Amino acid sequence: MKIVKQLSVVVGALALAMGMNAQAADAAAAGSQIKVAVVNVQQVLQQSPRVADLSKKLESQFKGRQTKINDEQKNLQARVDKFNKESPTMSDKDRTATDKAISTDRAALVKEVVAYQQDLQKEQNKIMQGLLGDLNGIVATIAKAQSYALVLDSQAVIFAADGTDITKDVAAQFNKK
C-alpha cells in the first residue's frame, strides 16, 4: 500500500501541475467559460488491480532479500544478547574480539539494508513513472475527447459540480492497460 500512497501524492501533484493548456488560455481570452473536470487519482490507484498486481510483483521480487535481512538481524541480535550475558565472565581479549566482530557484522548488515532500500526505491520509482505516464496520458485523452480545458485532482478541490468527475472513465481505461 505504501507504493499506492506515494503514487497518489505524486500523481495528484502532477495532475494539478498540468494546469491550463493552450485551449484553456484561448477560451479565457475569448471570454468563454472554461470546462473543468476532476479526477480522484488516489481512488484510481487504490482500486486498480493493475497497481495491486505490480505491488505483489515488487513484493515477491524483493521478498528473498527481505527474509535474508530479517534472519541476519535476528542472528545478530541473538549474538548481542549472548555477548551481553557472557561478557562479564569473558577474558578481556575474548570480549574485545567478540565486540569487534559484532560491530563489523552490524556495519555490514546496515550496508546491506541501505542497499536493499535503495534498490527497492529505484524499482518503485520505475513503476511509478510508468503508471504516471499512463495515467497522465489517459487523463489527457479523456480531457481532449470531452473538451475539458482543465483537470484537477479531486482531493485538491473543495467543491465540484455533478458531472465533472471523470474518475470512473479514467479508472476504466487505466485498468484496461
Secondary structure, 3 states (H helix, E strand, C coil): CHHHHHHHHHHHHHHHHHCCCHHHHHHHHCCCCCCEEEECHHHHHHCCHHHHHHHHHHHHHHHHHHHHHHHHHHHHHHHHHHHHHHHHHCCHHHHHHHHHHHHHHHHHHHHHHHHHHHHHHHHHHHHHHHHHHHHHHHHHHHHHHCCCCEEEEHHHCCCCCCCCECHHHHHHHHHHC
